[in-house]
Amino acid sequence: MRLKNRDEELHLRRRSGLPDWASLGLRILLAFLLVGIALVGHWLDREGLRDNIDGHISFIDLLYFTMITVTTVGYGDIVPVTNSARLFDTFVVTPIRLFVWLIFLGTAYDFLLRRTWYRWRMKVIQRRLTGHVVIAGYGTSGTEALRELQRRGCDPANIVVIDRDERALADAEQCGAVVLDGDATRDKTLEIAHVAQASTLMVSAGRDDTTILIVLTARRLSENVRISAVVRSDDNEPLARQAGADVVINPASFAGLLLAGSTNGPHVAEYLTDLAAAHGRVALRERDATPEDVGRPLSALTTGLGVRMFRNGECIGFDQREAENIQLGDRIVEIVRGTGQS
């Protein structure tokens, strides 16, 4: 499913660079040009026409005959009587008639039927966008995020990808995601994506300044959506957090952590990658504490290996005293069995 944002209009295909009035004007001009060709041809061969009313062919008669012949098959009051006139009507006027009708029908479809259909289709798609995931920027990080979400069992129809690259959108659409051709820094684009009803917004715009602007725009539209942002510079990490990002990821820093971890042993980096991927032998999971967890220490969970929890915004490690007694309202991070476990 595809959404496309160009100013106030939504389209399923790329719009022409011409504004609507110019496109309509060109079609009208082309129709008049074709009619003009037929009119000139009839004028040059006016002796081959016969007026059954008064026997005289005037310019008004030619204009009338041309318009009637181009738009219909004629009424028989003026008819071609010579071979040249009949051949002109056969090989010139008849194709012109077909082209003019195609222009009229194409214009009606483009400006009326198709837009009505698209608006209805947009409403159907948008009604289903609740608790969904929005990915703003479909580069390397966004592509991998979409595929990882699918591996984790997320319905691709519940994912909206925003980008301006047609090839990137085609790839995301091939995966089954809803795609939106638009500028994610604009309120209108994020509103079309229903970011206020989304569960998560993932931002990977390729440029830190654009990423931070998208975060600012999204946070202004929704105080509740969880925002994860990818930045390339360490200096921009605090700026992204100040803009409203809940999670800030620096790919270069994370790669550095994996490289440094690999010096302690050959399996450390592999285990960290395993934790991050859904298809590994183990996986990290974050969840709310349940009544069954209340009173238990973090190290005695029945669902997995508790490694960290959050209480009133404070991070508590598994080895801290507060982790000996889980309470309702705590947020638990645990290691569980992954889908790759045999």
Long-range contacts (C-beta under 8 A, 24 or more apart in sequence): 1-121, 1-125, 1-157, 1-173, 1-178, 1-179, 2-169, 2-173, 2-178, 2-179, 2-180, 2-181, 3-122, 3-125, 3-160, 3-178, 3-179, 3-180, 3-181, 3-182, 3-192, 3-193, 4-180, 4-181, 4-182, 5-180, 5-181, 5-182, 5-183, 5-188, 5-189, 5-192, 6-181, 6-182, 8-188, 9-115, 10-118, 10-119, 10-122, 10-192, 11-118, 12-118, 12-121, 14-166, 14-181, 20-111, 23-110, 24-107, 24-111, 27-103, 27-106, 27-107, 30-103, 31-100, 31-103, 31-104, 34-70, 34-96, 34-99, 34-100, 35-66, 35-67, 35-70, 35-96, 35-100, 37-92, 37-96, 38-66, 38-69, 38-70, 38-92, 38-93, 38-96, 39-63, 39-66, 41-88, 41-92, 41-93, 42-66, 42-85, 42-88, 45-82, 45-84, 45-85, 45-88, 47-82, 48-80, 48-81, 48-82, 48-84, 48-85, 48-86, 48-88, 49-78, 49-79, 49-80, 49-81, 49-85, 50-78, 50-79, 50-80, 50-81, 51-77, 51-78, 52-76, 52-77, 52-78, 52-79, 53-77, 66-93, 69-93, 69-97, 70-96, 70-97, 70-100, 71-97, 71-100, 122-192, 125-178, 126-192, 126-194, 128-157, 128-158, 129-158, 129-160, 129-178, 129-193, 129-194, 129-197, 129-198, 130-194, 130-197, 131-158, 131-197, 131-198, 131-199, 132-158, 132-159, 132-160, 132-194, 132-197, 132-198, 132-199, 133-158, 133-159, 133-160, 133-198, 133-199, 133-200, 133-201, 133-202, 134-159, 134-160, 134-162, 134-190, 134-193, 134-195, 134-198, 134-200, 134-201, 134-202, 135-159, 135-160, 135-161, 135-162, 135-172, 135-177, 135-202, 135-204, 136-162, 136-163, 136-184, 136-201, 136-202, 136-203, 136-204, 136-205, 136-214, 136-218, 137-162, 137-163, 137-184, 137-203, 137-204, 137-205, 137-206, 137-211, 137-214, 137-230, 138-162, 138-163, 138-165, 138-168, 138-169, 138-171, 138-172, 139-168, 139-204, 139-206, 141-204, 141-230, 141-251, 142-168, 142-202, 142-204, 143-168, 143-171, 143-172, 145-202, 145-204, 146-172, 146-175, 146-177, 147-175, 148-277, 148-278, 150-175, 151-277, 151-278, 151-279, 151-339, 152-278, 160-193, 160-194, 160-198, 162-189, 162-190, 162-193, 184-214, 184-217, 185-210, 185-213, 185-214, 185-217, 186-217, 187-217, 187-220, 187-221, 190-217, 190-218, 190-221, 191-221, 195-221, 195-222, 195-225, 196-221, 196-222, 196-224, 196-225, 198-222, 198-225, 199-225, 199-226, 200-225, 200-226, 200-227, 200-228, 201-225, 201-226, 201-227, 201-228, 202-228, 202-229, 202-230, 203-227, 203-228, 203-229, 203-230, 203-245, 204-229, 204-230, 208-232, 208-233, 208-236, 208-239, 208-240, 211-236, 211-240, 212-236, 212-239, 212-240, 212-243, 215-240, 215-243, 215-244, 215-245, 216-243, 216-244, 218-244, 219-243, 219-244, 274-338, 274-340, 275-335, 277-338, 278-338, 278-339, 279-338, 279-339, 279-340, 280-338, 280-339, 280-340, 281-337, 281-338, 281-340, 281-341, 281-342, 282-335, 282-336, 282-337, 282-338, 282-341, 283-335, 283-336, 283-337, 283-338, 283-339, 284-333, 284-334, 284-335, 284-336, 285-333, 285-334, 285-335, 285-336, 286-331, 286-332, 286-333, 286-334, 287-331, 287-332, 287-334, 288-329, 288-330, 288-331, 288-332, 289-326, 289-327, 289-328, 289-329, 289-330, 289-331, 289-332, 291-328, 293-326, 293-330, 293-332, 294-326, 294-327, 294-328, 295-325, 295-326, 296-325, 296-326, 297-323, 297-324, 297-325, 297-326, 298-323, 298-324, 298-326, 298-332, 299-323, 301-332, 301-334, 303-334, 303-336, 304-334, 304-335, 304-336, 304-337, 305-334, 305-335, 305-336, 306-332, 306-333, 306-334, 307-333, 307-334, 307-335, 308-332, 308-333, 309-333
